[in-house]
Amino acid sequence: MKTVLITGSSSGYGHATVTCFLERGWNVVATMRTPRPSPENGFAASPRLRIVRLDVTDRASIDAAVREGIAAFGELDVVVNNAGIGLLSAFEATPDATIREIFETNVFGAMAVTQAAVPYFRERRAGTIINVTSSVGIVPMPLTAVYSASKLAMEGFTESLAYELSSFGVSAKIVEPGYAPTTSFTANGMERMKGLVPDAYAPYAEQLMQARADTKYTKETDVANAVWLAATDGSSRLRYPAGADAEELAGMRRAMPGDDYLATMRALIGPKGA
């Protein structure tokens, strides 16, 4: 029976991914900053589920969680770096402390979890690392410059790692969710937006929010299913768009020459009347 460790399991994509793997017979190490017992955490009690504290900004908690997961189930096959924080802001108004907060969790935290797992995978000559990024890794969106930078950093990191670890039988893969308005992740990103969109940007921000309301979107289960596919398909595939909107963006990016793509995106998401 295989085992997966998932960060950011208390809600949203992580919670749905825990449920997905449990329903399909895997052992799951569900990690979160503040563990809660079942059923308070939304999971049914199961001998195949271990709830473990892990704060991606605390290296000691990362190392302890990886050790506990291996001790609980005897092995670890997949690590899913899902924990992350969102941000909508005009870059010029974004404080340095906020930029660093985003990178501490979205980039350095995921790197630390990966670094804790890689020696174990390398020695076993087997294992998969799945990094949940975003469709901004496909198409960076306005008012997400800092968030996009963090996710594009993870895309480059993961692709490089995929080459670096391949000779040891270890895979690294990317799952790219689209816009997910039903998750607390999106709500938290909107909350962080307060005070970070100056009046000069307000009309453009309103235009973008209205456009978002009319688009396809990503559900939590879309992401869980994409993570499952990445973990189990046995392929060397690198990227897995998750959600109808992410799949559409990926297809458009593949199909269009560079200049046509840029012109199309400016028409779709550029300021009206600019």
Steps between C-alpha positions, in 0.01 A plus 500: 500500500648834396536812714467869415589803712298813421569849634223754558240230565263692724289648219458553128714304256692323774188380680349373175826326409515320835145374444581394143798285601325349802202398285740325262669293767820692574653582836494877549713725718284813509705791628388840621627778723238437769383136503146425614363154586240318289220579432576862589745515209239379251655154453352172616729314739704238315802281578637619164491867604757676716446868584837667561613852581711661229574869454687549173686797650634284787768255386490301825128433456559395138768248592288365786194459276693307235648271767160446660337414169765241417482355852120479489470314171846359433561692180431821313429500127370846411536849646249767397604860563158661512532755783498854367362850540346725238527871435324750277677835498647776289871433515596861576284491815619161628721527810831320505384302804200369306716399205730309734203335673372367166840362404565349846193279465453449127865453405739452790250291698436264209874477435563409865240221491651372175850510646384297799351228277756473220774305689244235596369474145850495353612216726185301412546590133129573484264781589299788358494867596191690386503878528163672480561833328233697311373585155695826542792271418336461159373857462610759760201720584489873581504595870672172582861598426635380836285188512581421135871541571478251786318242290723545196798452731350166604440403138865558413612327818287194428607463138866526596446249780329258261820481295727497805327207672405287200810281518398400854152388395339805664237710320409866545170627359288815490123533551363836380158593645295776345284760670317344796248746648347241734818447705622680810828545309330744263317674784827545689663645189216751471539589869870574448402725210357762739710814491722362224304632200545879475219710357681529168462123454143470632316514164731234355459280808122527467523409130703189585264393779198529271677300229586229753134465597410394146777244443541129550656409831679224688344282770689342787430155358659602167826559682473181705443296186794665321727424796377140497576470128846649546571257783378187325526527121859374493596747229778756470245774436592824678191726502138423590255791459210459744156642427322602181646851501857381555466242224365766264790736578755222451348407164499860384860554607612186312305580184590865444828648376655739751386829344145373440480376858613835643253692282217270604582530870524880481154506342360266766657634818655836413339824625201598286549824312875500559 
